[in-house]
Structure formats: structure tokens, C-alpha cells
Amino acid sequence: MYSDGSRLPLETAIRWTSSDTAMLRIDSAGVATAVEEGIASILLVHDSGLDDRVDIRISPHPDSPSVVSQSDWTDTAVRKVLDVFAYGSHASDATIARWAAMAPEAAVAEIITFDAFNDKLAPPGALPLPPRLAEIQAFLSSDDPDNPLRSDRRRFFATLNTDVNGTTSSFSQRNLQRSWLFAVTGGGSNPVLHKTAFFLSNYQMALRASVATPGIFRAYYDQFVDDLLTRTPMTELITNAAKSAAVSYRYGHRDNRFNNANGDFSGNDDFAREYFQLFFRLLGETEDDDYHENVSIENNAMLLTGSAVDRQPDAYGSTSHQDWVIAPINFSDHVDASGVTRANTRLHHAACLEILRHEVCGATAAEKLDALGPIVARHHEVRANLPVYIAGFFADDRIDEVEARTIRRAWLEANDDLLTFLRSYASSTVFHSRQRTRSRSTFDRNLSLMNRVATDSIEVYRGREQQDSLVGPLERQGGVVFEPSKAVFGSQTGPEAALNTAILKDAIEVALATDRVFGRLESSVDGESWLKDWRLIMPEDPALDAASVADWLWQRLLADGLENQNAAARAQLIALLATGTDFNLLAHEELGHPLDRPYGVADFATEPALGALVEALASERIELDAQDEARRRAANQRMNLAAGFLSVLPYAFAEEYAQ
């Protein structure tokens, strides 16, 4: 600041150079990133000709994340990574064992990818699907000879509502929801990719499809997919979302305008505030309140002027005028396909704007958002809050300050790369700590269980009798896809789901239903019949006694190393596997106990008759390999009953080791 009131933005007049980029990198804003230990020099040259140099010593940071030890990197540890980042996935026991034998970082790099398809997470024979929801819907609803879906169910995945006669109408939000669920449970898509895109679109940068309109919301979601596929830096990814038609339409700044002739502004500051709070987790807690509210946020509202969204008659082939809103935003002055003039450049605030004490310049809202993103990303609140928020969503409900420091360090070392950050966190001692606690949301619990009980790609594509076998339970349990339960503040969280008795009640009803989500027994369509065969996902030469199968099924679905398997739960699980009957009924029939007697863990230690009954049942053979089809069908039905029982234990609602 000069005495005459003029300013010189120093950071834009400086060039930074590192003497050794293999040891220390530095970007155009002067942010240095350590790569290896040692000493490197940074040269600063100002446009005035002034220069300076500083030597920087690089040593291991005490808060840098440590990789989990090989001794703690076990079958259970691998399954926890799969459960948290991949909705459990369809990974086989053999693949999980191979990962457990690898170095943790190498194994995690194979598990957590943003590839369109990861065959290691898919069931045998899975057909790779395209990554974007628009393409997934087009394929699953088509008559393509490679489409493995049941012919009578394909119309339920189409972009438009389609009746039995093939007549189409409006864009179907329900079909969009079904398509996403198929992407994360069908095996043909990478569940890590789609869980991350779901996090971004339904939690961090949450929008409701019904408010944004399903068409431009799908474009919004697919933009996240595209950016993840190309490993777009996180700051740019957030910026792309901020420029989307769905955001402009939902928050209403599509109508924001500025008269550059007289200085009049018309519009709202809704997204101007949420851009900081939701997209970047910059809450303004360390900023001057008056400055943040009346300068940064108000100027950001003017930055968003000239963001009108185009309309295109008959877009998507829809007959509904609401569906004719299209993406992306064209930020130029133009006439859209509906004949309306969109003066996005002329109605944009042309001059530079001061935001967070920086001058933000650009000819359009898009250009200014491109300039603003890196400024916000470097803010100390963003670096403190955003990585902890991401880690909290995926894995931990109670991050303490010591863990937070390590998570923040991992974020800095990832250098704005989300994939690198997730991999670092998933292989760290912080993630694999026994202090970590994660309650499962309705999405996490249902989708992970469904993936872990699916036996092969035939079951996924043709064994499901009803197209809404999963949509219905999710909706009843507060997990509506693309309809965040708290509007702009995100979908249902794990702690909310874990403390909701109505969700538990519905989960029990789902587990007991004849047409259950977790393990339908058979179906028939297109002249072909299908029978479930649990042997397809079990070890090649399993001991098929009830005790061994109970342990295998417990670990597959709950992934706690059996540490929470107490005597009472084990008795019920073994009874269901051995006989298909509740343990209380067996104890009533065999021991004369009251039918409604509750059994606690201590009872099995103090009453020998109970222990003897359980051990007798434990040795019963589960005839999954019987030659007789009726006996094989009965054995698979018992497996389904046992899976349903495990699906409503406390450990299905909250992931933990026994303490």
C-alpha cells in the first residue's frame, strides 16, 4: 500500500524458483511442498528487479502419517478399507488374502483407484460399464445384445419414464437413482469412484436432484466422475462444480446480474456463502466477521453474476418443460436454443472484486471462479477443516486433535490430489487405529451388505426380482439417493442412522422378508432360471460344518476379526445355519426352556446344557454341495437367514474392533 492509496499485489509480481525440484517444489503462489529430506534453496525475483534467496531444510514432520505396520495389516484390515472406501465391494477372499500379504501402501493403491472399472473389486464375469451415469443409463436400458439385465427390467433404468408400451415422457429421477445403485452394487463399475462422486455431490457439495432438476443434476454428478477419472486437482474439481448449471439453478444465482453502467446489483448471496462453507469448509471463524460477510461474501455474490442457464426445447426427448434446462453454462452472450438471449458477459460484474483480501479478476463468472479457487484453497481454515471433514465422512466419527494434525499433514503432502490423500489415509496408523469409530449410514450399511452377499454377476444382473428391492429400504431408512436429507448440508450421516430406532425396525423387517434384499434365493426370466449358490464366494475347500461357515460369514459381512462374536450371537447364527430355526425354539424343544427366555453371554458359560446344544449344532454339515437340488436349496436358504441375522446386529451399524 503506497501513500497515495494505490496498491501493488506483490504475490502477482513475484517469480519463485526451487534449486532442486526433486527435493522441494514451489508453485506460482509461493507455496512450497517438501518431496525428500535435505536442503534446497528458493529464489524470489520481483518484477522490480529485487530478489532474495532462502535455504530450506527438509526433515520428517512429526505429524506426517505413518504407514500401518505389516503385522497390523491383516485380512481384517483389508476388509475395513474395502468397507469404508468401496461399499465392501465384491472382492474375493483370495484377493483379500493376497492384499493382506502385500505391503499396505501397494495393496491400498490397488484397492483405491478412480478407474472406471476395477476387476479386483468385481464379481467373476462382471461386464465393465461406462463410468458416467448418462452412459450407464443408456446401456442398461438398451437392447444391446451385451446388456446382461433382465429384459423386463431395462425400462426402469432409462433416462425417461417409460411405460410398458414403450411410451416415454419426463426425465425419471427414480430411474437415475436405480442406475446409481446398480453402479455401486452391480460390479461393473468401480465402487470407489462412485462412492467418492456420491460424497462430493451429496455431502460436501450437496444438491437435491429434485430441486436442481434431474437432468442437470446428472450432468453435475458426471462432472465429478470426469474430474476423478482424470485426477483433476481438488481445487479445480471444486471450481468446476461451482461453475455448474445445477448449482446456479439450485441456488438461484442464475438470475444474479450487475449493471456495469450504473453499478446496480440484483440477486442473492445464497451460494456466495455456501461456496466458502460447503465447498471448501471455510466457515469464516478466523476472519473479521464484518469483512467476511460484507466484503468477501457480498463481492462473491457479484462475482456470480452472468450465470444464466440455457433451455433447450425437447432436451433428453422429454415432454416436460422443467427438463429443458441443460448443462453446461455458456458464460458468453448468446441466444439459447429456446430463443432467449443470455447476456452472461454483459450482465457480469466486469471489474475486479476484492475477496479474502485478494483482487479477483476475469471477464466472466467462470474466469473469476477459476481465479478465486486457488486463493480459497490456500486459506488456513480450508487446510485445517477440509481434509478432516473428508476423513470424517469416510471413516471416523470422532477425530481428535492429534489425529487431525496428521490428517492435515497428509493433505498438504498430497498436494491437492484427492486420490493420493485417500490412499495415504487408508494405509495410515490413524485409519487403522483401534480408537477409530465409524457408524454406518443407511447407504454404507445396505450397499456393503448387498455387495458382500452377491455370489456372482448372474445374481447381480438377473437374480434380482424387483428393480426397487434396494431403493425401497433405503428410502424407508432415510437414505434417498440424490436427495440429501438436510437439503444443502448433506445426506444422512452414520451417527444419525445408528441412533434411529425406526431404521433398526425397518432393517429387521427387511432381514425377515421373504423377498429379502440380502440374498434372494431364486428367479426366473427370459426362459432361464437362477438359483443362489453361496459356494461361489466361499473358499475352494471349506469345512462346511455350521461353526466354520458361521465364522466365515461373520467375517465376510462384519469384518471385525470375530472379536465381537460373543456366545449368544454365535448360538443364534449356528442355529440358523444348522437348522434354519431360531435358537430359542431349539432350546425350548431340546431342553424344555421357556420359548420367550432371553439368553445372555454368561448363560452359555454357566449352563453346560446350552453349551452342549450349541456344539452339537456346530458340527452339523451345511449341504451347500449336496447333489439333491432340494437339499442344496435349503442350505442356501439357511445361509440367507444367517446373513439377514448378521445384517441387524449392532456391528452392522457401527464398525469397530472389540475394545
N, C-alpha and C positions, 0 to 999 in steps of 0.2 A: 504494500500500500504506500503510494507516494504522497507527498504533502499536498499535492493539488487534487487528491481524491481518486486519481487513476490507479488501476491495478495491473499487475503483471502476474499471470498464473504461472508460477515457477515450474510446477510439475510438467507443464506442456512445453517448456523451453529447455529441457534437460535431456541429455542422452546418457544412458547408463551402459557400461561395458564390463563384463567379467573377464578376468585374466585367464580363467580356467573353467569353461562351462561344464566340463565333466565333473567338476568338484562343486561349483556354485553357479546357479543360473540366476539371472536377474531380468525382469521384464521391463517394458517401456514405462511403467509407472514407478519403477524403483523398488519393486517387491522382490526380495532375494529368496531363493529356495536352495537349501543345502542338499547336495547329492551324495558326497562322500566326505570322510574325515580329511582334514588337512588345513592349509592356509591358502586363501586366494585373495586377490585384490579387486576392488571395484573402482573403476574410473568414472567420474562425473564430469561432464562437459556441458556448460551452459551456453546458450546462443550468443551471449555477450562476449564469449571468449574465456570467461573464468572457468577454472577446472579444479578438481581436487581428487585425491585418492585415499582409500582407506583399506587396510588389511583386515580380513575377517578370518578368525579361527573357527573351524567347524569341528565340533566334538559331539558324541552321542548325547541326545537330550534326555534328561531323567524321566520325562513324561512320554517319551516315544513308546509306541505299543510294542510289547514283547510277544513273540510267537509262542503259542501253546506248545508245551513240551511233547516230545514223541510219546512219552509214557501216558500222557493225558489225552493224546489224540487216538481215540478208540472208536469202535463201532458206534457206540452211543454218541460220541462227539460228532461223528459224521452225520448221523441221523438228525441231530439237533440243528446242524447247518442246513440240511435239506428241509427240515420242518419250518425253520424261520424264513429262509430265503426262496424256497421253491415249492411251497404248499405241499411239502412231503415228497413230491414227485413220484414217478413210477420206477425209480432206480431199483435194480435187483439186489438181493442180498450179496450176490457175488461181486457186484460192482462196489457196493458199500464196503465189503471186506477189502477189496483192492485199494480203495481210497484210504482206509484205516491203516494200511501198510505203507502208504506213501508219506513223504514229508508233508506236513499240514498245508504249507503255502502252495505246494504243487497240486495237492488234491483240491483245495478250495478254488484254484484257478480253473480246474476242470468243471467244478460244480457251478460256480457263479460266473456266468457269461451273459452277454447281451446278444448272443447269436440268435437268429430266427428260430433255429431248431437245435436241440442238444440231444443226440441219440442216447447219451448215457443217462438221461433223465426220463426217457420214454419207454413204454412197454414194447416188447418184441413185435415187429411188424407194423409199427406206427407209421402212418403216412405223413411226411413233413408238410405242414400247411404254410401258406404265405404268412408273413408277420403282421400285416396291417388288418384291422378289423373289417375294413371295407372289402378287402380281398378275401378274407376268411368267409364273410357272408356270401359273397358272390360264388365262391366254390361250393360251400356246403349246401346252398340252395339250388345248385345246378344239376343238370342231368349228365354231367361229365361222367364217362364210364369209370373213372378212377375215384369218384366220390363214394366213400365207403358207408355213408349214412343210410339208414333205412329210407326207402323211397317215400313212405307215408309220413315222414317227419321232416323232409327237406324244406317244405314251405315255411316251417317255423323258424328258419334261420335267414330268411330272405330280408333284404333291405326294407321292402314294403310289406304291409299287411296283405296277405294273400289268402283268399278263401279256397274251399275245396274245388271250385270250378276254375281256379287259376286267375280270378279277377283280383287286380291289385288296387290299392288306394293310397293311404298315407304312410309316411315313414314309421316303421314299427320300433318303438323303444323296447318293447318286450323281446322282439327278435334280436335286437342289439345286445340285450342282457344275456340271452341264451347263448349267443355266439361267443361272448367273452367267457362265460362259464365253460363252454366247450374248449376254448383255447387253453384254459388253465387245468382242465381235468381230462382232456382228450388224449394227451400225449403227443399230438402232432405239432404243438407249439412249445416254445421254451417257457416254462412257468416262471423262471427268474425274470425274464424280460417282461412278462405281463404282470407279475406282481409289482415290479418296480414302476411300470407305467400306471398301474392302478393306484399305487401310493401317490404318485405325482398328481394324478388327475382327480383323485377322490379324497385325498388327505392334505397334502402340502398346498396344492393349488386347486382346491376343491371347487367343482362346479356341479350343478344339477342338470342332467340332460333334459329334463322336462322343462326347465326354465331357459336354458341356452338353446333349446330345440335339438332333437336327436341327431340331425344331420351335421350341424356344425360342431356338436359335441364329439361325434365320431371323428371328425377331422382333427379336433383338439387332441383326442386320445392318440390318434395315429401320428400326430406330430411328435408326441413324446416317444412313440415307438421308433420313428425315423431317427430322432436325435440319439436315442440309446443305441440303436444299431450302428451308428456312425461314431459313437463315443464323443459326441459333441460335449465340449466343456460345460460344466454345470451352470455357470453364469450365462452362457449363451443359450442353454436349454431353457432356463427360466425366462430369459428375454424373449425367446421365440414364443413361449406360452403367453407372455404379457401382450404380444402383438396379435394374438389370435382373434378371429371373429367371434368365437364362443365367449371369450372374456369380455369383449366390447359389448356384445349383445346382452350378456347376463347382467353386467354392472351398469349398463346404460350410458357409458361414455361414447357410444356410437353417435349420440346427439350432442356431445360437447363441441362447442365452436367458439372461435375467437375472431372478433372484428379487428383486423390489423389497422384499419383506418382510424377508428375512434377508441380502440382499447377495451371494448366491451367483451366480457366473457359470459358465456351461457353454458351451464352444465352442472354436473355434480362431482363430488370428490370421493365417491364410494371406493372405486378401485385405486384412486391415488393413495388412499390409506392402506388398503389391503395389499397393494403391491409391496409395500415395505413389510407389513406384519405377517402376511401369509406366505407370500412367495419367497421372501428372504429371511423371515423371522427377525426383522429389525423392528423392535417394539417402541423405540424412541425413549427407553428408560434412562439412557445416559445422555440424552440430548436436552437442550433447553426446550421446555415444553412449548413456550410461545413461538420460538423459532421453528420447531419441528412442525407444529400444527399450522401456523400461519404463513410460513415461508416454504418449507420443503413440500408439505402435502398440498398446499394450495397451488404452488407452482407446478407440481406434478399433475394436478388436475388440468391445468392449462397445457401441459405437455401432451396430454392425451387427446387434445382437440384434433379434429380431422381424422377420426377413426370410424367413419360410417361404413356399414356392412352392405354389400351388394345383395340384390334379389334377382333370382333367375326363374322366370315362369317355367313350371313343369320340371323343376330341378328334381333329380332322382327318379323322374317319372311319376312324382306324387301329385295327387289331385288337391292336396291341402295347401292353401296359401302360406300357412305357417312354415312349411317345409322348404319354401323357396328362398329362404335366407341361406347364403352359401359362404364358403371359405375358399381361399384366404382373403384378407382385406387387401384391396387395391388402394394404396395410400396416395395415388395421383388424383388429379382432376379428370373425371371421365363420366361417361354416361353408361350406366349398367344395363344389363340385358332386359330389365323391366322398363327402360326408358327414363329412369330417374337420374338427374345429374348429381354426382357425388363429388363435391368440391373439397376433397380431403386435404389438398395442399393449400388452397386459398383460405380455408377456414381454420387452418392450423396456426398456432402462435408462432410466428416466424422468427422472432428474436430469441437469443439465448435466454435460458432461465437458470436462476440460482437454486440448486437443490443440494442439501447436505454440505453447504458452503463450497460447492463447485459450480462452475459455469457449464451448463449442458446445452450443446448446440446441435442443430440439424434442421434440414428443410422440411421434414415431415415428422409425425409422431414416431414412425418406425426408426428413423435415424436418431432421434433423441433418445429413444429407449435403448438403442444399441450403445449410445454413449453413456447412458446412466447406469446400465447393468454393472460394468466393472467397478464403478465408483461405489455402488452399494455393496457389492461383494467383498470389497476390501474393508468395509466398516467393522470395527471391533465387535459390535453386537452380533453381526452376522456370523463372524468367525467363532464367536462364543456359543451362539444359540443353534444355528442351522445344523451342524454335524451332530449335536446332542439330540436334537429333535429327530433326525433321520435314524440314528441308532435306537432311540427310544421307540419309534414306530415299529421297527423290525423286531427288536429283540429284548428290550429291557424297560420295565415299568418304573424302576426305582434306581436311577443313575445318581450316584453320589458325586461329590465334587472331585475326589481323586480320580474316579473313572472318567468324569467329564474332561479333565485335563488331558488324559491320554487320548480320548476320542478327538478332542480338538487338535492335538498334535498330529494324529493320523490324518485328519482333514487337511492340514497345512502340507503335510508330506505328500498327499495325493495330488496336490497341485491342480485343484478344480476338476479332477477326474472322478466321477461318482463310482465307476466300476472299481477303480483302484482302491478307493476308500472302503467300499463294501467288502472287498476281498481282504484288505488289511484288518478290518474289524472282525470278520468271521474267523480269521486264523489267530486272533489275539487271545492273550490270557484274560483280558477283560470280558470278552464274549464267553469264554469257556470257564468263567468263574462260577463257583457254586453259590455265590451271592446274587447272581443274576436271576431275576424273576420276571416271567412274562405270562400274563393272562392272555388267552387266545380270544380274538374277536370271533363273531359268528362266521365271518369269511374264513379265517385261518382254521378254525376247528372243523367245519364241514368240508372244506375243499381238501385239506390234508387227509382227513379220514377217507374221503371218497377216492383220492388217488391211491392210498395205501391198500384199499381192499379190491381195487380193479385188478383182474387177473391177466388180461391181455387186451390187445387192440380190438379184437372182435367184440368183447364185452363193452368196451367204451363206445364203439360205433353202432353196434346192433343189439346189444343186450339190454339197453335201457328202454323200457316200455313206454314211458311217458316223457315228453320233451321238457316238462316242468317238474320232474322228480326232485330237482335240486333248487330251482327258482322258488318254489313254494315254501319249503322250510326256511330258506334264507330270509324271505320276506317276513314270515311269521316271527322270526327271531331277530328282527331289526337290522338285517343286512341286505338292503335293496341295492343291487348293482347300479352304479352311476347315479344314485340318489342319496348323497350324503345325509345322514340323519340330523346333522347340525348345520344344514344349509352350507354356507361358505366355510364353516370351520371344520369340515371333515366328517368322515363316516364313523360308525360305531367303533369304539376302542375296546381292547381286551378287558380292562378292568370294568367297564360298563357291562359287558356281556357276562363276565364271571359273577357279578353281583345281582343278576336279574333272574328272579325265580320263574318268571314266565318263559324265559328262554330255556331254562332247565326242564320245565314241564313239557314244552314242545319237543325238545330233544329226546326226551324219554318216549313220547308218543311216536316220533319218527323211528326210534330204535325198535319199537314193538310192532310197527305197522307191517302188514302183510306185504305191501308193495314198498319195501323199505329202500331208503337211499343207499345204505351201506351194505350192498351185496345182494342185488336181485338174483333170484335163482335161475330163471329161465325166461325165454321169449321165443316167439315165432313170427317171422315176417318174410315176405318175398319168397315163400315156399321153403324157407330154411328155418330150422330150429337151432336154438342155442341153449346150452346148459353150463352153469358156472362150474369151474374146476379150480379149486383152491390150490391144487398140486402144482399148477403152472407157476406160482410165485414162491413156492416153498423150496427149501434146499433139495438138491437132487436125490439124496438118500436120507430122508428124515426119519427119525424114530416117530412113528405115528401113534404113540401112546398119548393119552389125554394130557399128562403132565408136560411132556416135551412140546406138544402142539400149543398148549396154554402159554408156555414161556416164549415160544417163537411169536405167537400172535400178539402178546403183550408188548414185546419189544418193537415189533413192526408198527403198531399203532400208537404206542405211548412213548417209546424211545427214552426210557429212564434207566436202562441197565437193570431192570427188575427191582430197583431199590425201593420202590413204593408198593411192591406186590406183597400185601400182608395176607395172613392166613384166611381171613374171611373172604376177601376178594378172590383169592386163589380157589377156595372151595366152590364158590359160585361159578367161576369160569370153567373149572374142571367138570362140574356137574352138567353145565350146558353142553360142553363138548362131548362128554361121555354118553349122555342120555337125552339131551335136548330138553331137560327138565330142571326146574328151579331147585336149588339145594334144600330149601325149606320143605318142599314137598317130599324129597327123598328122605330127609331126616325124619319127617312125620311117618312115612311108610316103613322105613327100615328100623327106626329107633323109637317110634311111638312119641316123638316130641310134638308139642303143640304146633299147629300149622303156621300160626302167626308169631312164633317166637323169633325175636331178633338175635343174631349171633354176632358177638364181638370177637376181637382177635384173641383175647385171653381165654375164651371158651375152648378154643382148639388146643390150647396148651394144657388146660386143666381137666378136660373131659376126653379120656382115651377113646371112647366110642366114636366121637366126632372125628378125631384124627384117623382112626381106622377106616371109617367110611370114606373119607377123602382119599386115602391112599389106595383103597380098593377101586375107586372110580379113576384114580390117576393112571392105573395100569391098563384101563380099557383102551382097546385099539380103535382109532378113528379111521373108518374104512373108506378113505378117500380114493384108494386104489382098487376097490372091490370090482370084480368082473360083473357082478349084478348091478344093473343101472339103478334099480330102486334103492339098494343099499348105498350106492355111491351118492345118489341124490340126497338121501337122508343125512349122510355125513357132511355134505356141503351145506345143507340147511342148518346143521348144528354149528358149523363154522360161522354162518351168518348171524345166528343168535348170539354167539360169543362176541362177535365183532360189535353187535348192537349194544351188548352189555358194557364193553370197554368204552364205547363212544360216549357214555354218560357218567363215567367215573370222574372224580374231581381232576384227575391228571390229564383228562382230555380237554379240560377247560383252562388249565394252568400248567405251563411247562416248568418243571423243576427237578433237581435231584433231591432225594430224601436228605433232610438236614439232620 
